[in-house]
Amino acid sequence: MLLFVTLRPHTLFIDRRIRNFQNLRIDFRHFPLSRAEYPQLFRRIDAVLWIVLRIPVMVSAIARLRREIRSLGLHDILYVKALDCLLATLIARALSGNRSRLICEILDVHDYLLYPSPYRRAMRAVERFMLARVDLLIVPTEGNIDQYYRPISRYAGKAAVVHNRLPSGEAGPCLPPPGHEEAWVIGWFGNLRCRRSLEILCRTAGTMGGRVKILMAGTSLFPRGVLEQAIAPFPNVHYLGPFKECEVAPALYAQVHFSCALHFEPPDRSKWALAVRIFEGGAYGRPTIARADTAMGRFADVHGIGLSIEEPCEDELSTALSSLTDETYSHMVARVREQQHLFVGEGHLAEALARISE
């Protein structure tokens, strides 16, 4: 049996991981530390305050989690999402006397852990202490291990890479791309927070005019008014509002030719990240637009599933789209369709779970 410990009852990641477990026919229980969702107003506050606000939630949940862990057997598994949940789980497990095997999955290295300062060194020391007590660390890209966890966090235990693929069955068959009469349509979907990406897309819209159209949808994490002011001068750029990905994604991707996976913040992490947009867009049959000299750009190049844009991206994206032919685009789409195993499925997760028994 597997006990899946998360902070919230539902997020896109949590719901998808649950579907992964179901598709793998794993016997599991979901244990959210918080019984309620966090208000959206918390999403823009300082990270330190965000951590402080989580502490009462974790403290109140530890007693409940301790009782749950005591019911686990020696061969059962604790599967914990994120470091705050790991802290609560380590405390609850110590209080319970249980020694079930422990997996921790971390989607991103937090900004506060990346750069030098006394405060950040203290946080990394706490992280190092906690990770030394897990049996397996799961991350979404190899770069997380090579660039952070081994050299900086000094994690020496087992690690596995599980890409942010969609669960089997979520996307359905690849969508046929829209016709290309005059404009290439680029979709930028999900959490919208990278200011440089916004600037590049708006610059491209201004340079190419009616030959390109930009659709944006999802949660804007920019300060109030920034997104709206940035796109206002461009009639070919449209923000469609927030959405819940798995419900609205098919209708959105049906309208676009490319999924935009340009990403520049924070600078270090953006070089090794493999954004969910690559996998979500690919699952719906859409090539990606990524930045060269990053993990996303190399992924696009190696598999032939999109455009890898060199710096300065503001100019090179317009150049690439202006020279793109229908034939070249059709070849990209065909490559995406042929390689659905890159974007959908539970293979990596199954392999990672098998490692816990090695």
SULVEN-V184936 format. One record per helix or strand of 3 or more residues. SS is the DSSP state (H for helix, E for strand). FROM is the first residue (numbers start at 0). LEN is the number of residues. If there is no record, write none. Layout:
ss=SS from=FROM len=LEN
ss=SS from=FROM len=LEN
//
This chain:
ss=E from=1 len=5
ss=H from=11 len=12
ss=E from=27 len=5
ss=H from=39 len=5
ss=H from=46 len=24
ss=E from=76 len=5
ss=H from=82 len=14
ss=E from=100 len=6
ss=H from=110 len=3
ss=H from=117 len=14
ss=E from=135 len=4
ss=H from=141 len=8
ss=E from=158 len=3
ss=E from=183 len=9
ss=H from=194 len=17
ss=E from=211 len=9
ss=H from=225 len=6
ss=E from=236 len=3
ss=H from=244 len=9
ss=E from=257 len=3
ss=H from=266 len=6
ss=H from=275 len=8
ss=E from=286 len=5
ss=H from=294 len=9
ss=E from=305 len=4
ss=H from=312 len=11
ss=H from=325 len=13
ss=H from=339 len=3
ss=H from=346 len=9
//
